Amino acid sequence: MNKLMILLAGLIVMAIVLVGCGSSAATAPQFDAFTRGVGESAAAPAAPAPAQAFAPQAPAAKPAPTAIPVAASEKVVEVEEFEVEGHSIRDESSGVVEFSEERAALVAQNRIIVRTVNVEIEVDDVVQSIEEISQGVQRDGGWVVSTDRSSKHIGFISVRVPAAKLDDALNWMRAVGVDVLSEASTSTDVTDEYYDLRSRVESLQATEEALIRLLDRAEDVEDALAVQQELARLQVEVESHLGRIKLLEETAAFSLVHITLHLAPQEMRVDAGEDMTFSVGEVARFRAAFYPPEGIDDFDFVWDFGDGSRVSAGTGSAPRTDGGRITATVHHQYGSDLESPFIVEVKMTGRGEAGIVEGSDTFIATVTELPAIIVFAGEHRFLEEGEEVEFSGSFTRPEGLSNYSYSWEFSDGSEAVSGVPEEGATTVTALHVYDNHRPQPYTVTLTVTAESEAGDVEGIASFEVFVSEAEGFVITGWSAQDNLKDAVRALSGFAQVLGTLAIWVAIFSPVLLVLAIVIYLIVRSRRRLRLNVRRRAPSASGVDEGRVSATLDHDGEERN
């Protein structure tokens, strides 16, 4: 048993070494080793047998020494034939995965390239186009991988076609649609991976055959189970590699094509309007009318103003009386007239149950630098209420302007005075009376307007008017009204002074009271101090003593 385990370990080490060296030694002539019989020795190769399975079959006629069956059960394999580039290829639909020698020889002629193509096309009918592509792929020997017809406006189909017919298939697929929106192709070289996998399978197969022979010489059940366990592990690994090899063969022999189908939009009439002229810096307004068919209720538009600025997009629209619709207004300002005129374009797109509709229209926008009207209305004025005054203003007349008009506004709620100046005149006047005075000034504004090819031109000037109250009855320079006003103002001032004094006295009365008490206490203290000094002073004579006594008596009486 020890010898058997040592031999088994040696076989496993040999398998690992062979697998590590397989990728560097993988060449086309080595592929013949995959078609050898399972029961044949690796040291004595035989002629290749077509369609020989990779999965080893254990001998069924030779049981193990024990009663435990260890032979692998046979599997029934259904085989079907199909052609790739004129070669008859046998493929298995179930059971043990077999490797086709013809297919291996076919892919070995060149590098093994897996191609994937993504195509976007516009079609008139999404459902019908998907069905047409599906039938065409089947005619070419391919098949449909998946489809998506959930939307009327867009669809998707993924197919596999023979790699040799890929270019032809792409040509007729493009012809199905009315326009090709995009097409992208990717190629992946899997030659190295393919040869490496086959070399690994060859090494594992050699180890597998040695294990089968070792299984025949097993002397007890424990040895047989150990060999059978290792044999099962190798079979799983071989089948995994064979599955990957088959996937590479299929993906190389049949290219994958993803096709996205967009419903081609119908035509819709759009009217952006007549050519227009704008001035530099003017706020230009754009609107377009369009006429969608029935079943279209979702719209969006894009304006390109032709000056390289950012486009303006929107979705708002409103119905018209003529059965069409009109877009929401968009605004734009042209900053220069150097590259004028500009081509303005609007593009409309509509969607709904009827499908997709599109339309566009253009017009010419001419941008000019407009001449300026310089207006002088006057300077500040001082008036009395009720006084009628004439206002006079002047303005310039640059070339290219016509149809002048003017308007005087007085900002007192009265109606503006408007008119048309005489031909060639540069001065306009207006009469006005301010009925009420106020401390704030009134603003008088003169506006002169003229027309040009790019639109209206406007000049504005303004000044302030101060309106005072009118004087009353006056005799020889003396005004009773003014004197009454002065007397009232003086009386009001005197009352304000008295009120202020009363407030101050009320506020500071506690302070004044405390201050009076303090002053009184200070004065009384000083008098007592003087009295004490006199009492203590020595008498110089009797007269003085008498005076002092009299003074003391007088002070005592005063105190009493």
Order of alpha helices (4+ residues) and beta strands (2+ residues): alpha-beta-beta-alpha-beta-alpha-beta-beta-alpha-beta-alpha-alpha-beta-beta-beta-beta-beta-beta-beta-beta-beta-beta-beta-beta-beta-beta-beta-beta-beta-beta-beta-beta-beta-beta-beta-alpha-alpha
